[in-house]
Amino acid sequence: MSQSANSSMSALNYDGPRVPRRTPMACEFCRRKLKCDGGRPSCANCEKKKFPCNYVPVYVPSPLPQHEFHRPPRSGDKSKK
């Protein structure tokens, strides 16, 4: 296949940046019952039902530090240090 055909095919498959489908944090009521839109200070579901809209902070652990693993050289490895 030619390069121009490859680029046109990839352009057809690209829909733009991905949009996350899930709300990163839902209020207490919606977390149990409904899909939350994440609106602040009150989401649409809580406003409609006249419920107090409470968001509980979620603990997100920090990413683990990346460690460099030192492996012993393989027997077929020709590079010497």
Residue, then its C-alpha position, 0 to 999 in steps of 0.5 A: m500500500s502506498q504512503s498516501a493511502n496509509s495516511s488517508m486511512s489513518a485520518l479516517n479512523y481518527d475521531g479527535p481526542r478521546v473524551p473520558r466517559r466516566t465522571p472522575m468523581a460522583c457525589e454520594f447519592c449518584r454514586r449509589k443510584l445514578k450517573c452523576d454529571g459531576g456538577r459543582p456545587s450541586c449535580a443535576n440529579c441532586e438539584k432535580k431531586k432537591f437532595p444535598c449534593n456531597y462530594v467525598p474526597v477520594y484518596v488517590p495514591s501517588p504513582l510509585p517511583q520508577h526504579e531502574f532494574h539492573r539485570p545481569p548481562r545475558s550470555g548472548d550479549k556482546s556488549k562489555k562494560 
